[in-house]
Amino acid sequence: MGTFEALRDEINQYLSREQVSDVEKAYLFAKEAHGTQTRYTGEPYITHPLAVAQILAEMRMDPPTIMAAILHDVIEDTPIKQPEMVEKFGNEIAELVDGVTKLTQIHFENYAQAQAENFRKMVMAMASDIRVILIKLADRLHNMRTLSGLPPDKRRRISLETLEIFAPIANRLGMHTFRIELEDLGFATLYPLRYKVLKDAVEKAGGNRQEIMEIINHQISDSLKKAAIPSVTLFGRSKHLYSIYKKMHEKHLSFSEIMDVYGFRIIVDKVDACYRVLGVLHNLFKPIAQRFKDYIAIPKANGYQSLHTILFGPYGVPIEVQIRTEEMQKLAENGIAAHWLYKTEKKVFNDAQSRAHEWLKGILELDKSSRNSLEFIENVKIDLFSR
């Protein structure tokens, strides 16, 4: 359950006393506004916006984002209006709240049209301040974590929408930590039996793989030490359940074919060290032809950077290795959100921000060329899944 004490403990780690006081002011205002409202779980409603703020605070987001997260349902669900929000908290926070607010006051012919129009409005707000979608993604993540109190048909509808819209947006913005959890939660709700069978199979396979993982880890570590490459972090990397399911489903692969690949990630301090590590690995194990990708020299559309290589490991097992710097790792986990991380070296993430804004400009063009909201949302889905 979200509490202000837990949120205060988190933001005390990186905000000033004055900023923490501002966040508490937003909490007291939202708590009073929501009053005796409860969630479908029976908890006081204020626990939800607090939990959303907690997710963003753990990402070290800036104070306006944290405050807007706490206030994000006030205009929609209470008698408070936008002018009062402006008067209490200023234009920046009021506009963030307005951007996140769902437009339930508008009546449409059917649910699909209503959802399409709400999504279009969200994209418009996102284009003016991308923090709107960061709050919206945190809101969706907490809702997905607490779906159990809803009727089965509503759980499935929300999960499908999450897999079709929100997880791909998180991916498009490079927010892979969000994407992975949203996908696995959506998968578990939509296909509970498939999820359970796959989860049990992965856990069973994990025990059998441990010895080979340790041998590979030892061989790579020894080679990197001999090459005297400084500040190296090496760890095994496992695929999340939904990505395994998608590969099996889309590429017609068996579970054993996917699990036969052993994944590792290597984090270093500088870009030139990435290429030195690559040389060490290609000297240690034979690389598989045509399977090397240089996303450092040519980043992905969402700003993601890393070197990817696949090698023939011991016993002939294929090894997938990702090599990146600490800054690239932060960007890989948080994507465009990394630009707002409090007291972060923002210059590192300018490229990701410019790429996100280019994408949003393209989305706005899609809106102009679409005849209605339903056509717009279908065009956006095509854009998201074609990346």
LINNORZI-V663471 format. One record per backbone hydrogen bond with DSSP energy under -1.0 kcal/mol. NH is the residue of the N-H (numbers start at 1). CO is the residue of the C=O. If there is no record, write none. Layout:
# LINNORZI-V663471
{{NH:CO} {NH:CO}}
This chain:
# LINNORZI-V663471
{{7:3} {8:4} {9:5} {10:6} {11:7} {12:8} {13:10} {14:11} {15:11} {20:16} {21:17} {22:18} {23:19} {24:20} {25:21} {26:22} {27:23} {28:24} {29:25} {30:26} {31:27} {32:28} {33:29} {34:30} {35:31} {37:34} {39:43} {42:39} {45:37} {47:44} {48:45} {50:46} {51:47} {52:48} {53:49} {54:50} {55:51} {56:52} {57:53} {58:54} {60:57} {61:56} {66:62} {67:63} {68:64} {69:65} {70:66} {71:67} {74:71} {77:73} {78:74} {85:81} {86:82} {87:83} {88:84} {89:85} {90:86} {94:90} {95:91} {96:92} {97:93} {98:94} {99:95} {100:96} {101:97} {104:102} {106:103} {114:110} {115:111} {116:112} {117:113} {118:114} {119:115} {120:116} {121:117} {122:118} {123:119} {124:120} {125:121} {126:122} {127:123} {129:125} {132:129} {134:130} {135:131} {136:132} {137:133} {138:134} {139:135} {140:136} {141:137} {142:138} {143:139} {144:140} {145:141} {146:142} {150:147} {155:151} {156:152} {157:153} {158:154} {159:155} {160:156} {161:157} {162:158} {163:159} {164:160} {165:161} {166:161} {167:162} {169:165} {170:166} {171:167} {172:168} {173:169} {174:171} {175:170} {176:174} {176:332} {177:333} {179:175} {180:176} {181:177} {182:178} {183:179} {184:180} {185:181} {186:182} {187:183} {188:184} {189:185} {190:186} {191:187} {195:191} {196:192} {197:193} {198:194} {199:195} {200:196} {201:197} {202:198} {203:199} {204:200} {205:201} {206:202} {207:203} {208:204} {209:205} {213:209} {214:210} {215:211} {216:212} {217:213} {218:214} {219:215} {220:216} {221:217} {222:218} {223:219} {224:220} {225:221} {226:222} {227:223} {228:225} {229:224} {233:267} {235:265} {237:263} {244:240} {245:241} {246:242} {247:243} {248:244} {249:245} {250:246} {251:247} {258:254} {259:255} {260:256} {261:258} {262:318} {264:320} {265:235} {266:322} {267:233} {268:324} {275:271} {276:272} {277:273} {278:274} {279:275} {280:276} {281:277} {282:278} {283:279} {284:280} {285:281} {288:310} {291:288} {293:308} {295:306} {298:294} {300:304} {303:300} {307:323} {308:293} {309:321} {311:319} {312:286} {313:317} {316:313} {317:314} {319:311} {320:262} {321:309} {322:264} {323:307} {324:266} {326:268} {329:325} {330:326} {331:327} {332:328} {333:329} {334:330} {335:331} {336:173} {337:334} {338:335} {339:336} {340:337} {342:60} {344:341} {346:344} {348:345} {349:346} {353:349} {354:350} {355:351} {356:352} {357:353} {358:354} {359:355} {360:356} {361:357} {362:358} {363:359} {364:360} {365:361} {366:362} {367:363} {368:364} {369:365} {376:372} {377:373} {378:374} {379:375} {380:376} {381:377} {382:378} {383:379} {384:380} {385:381}}
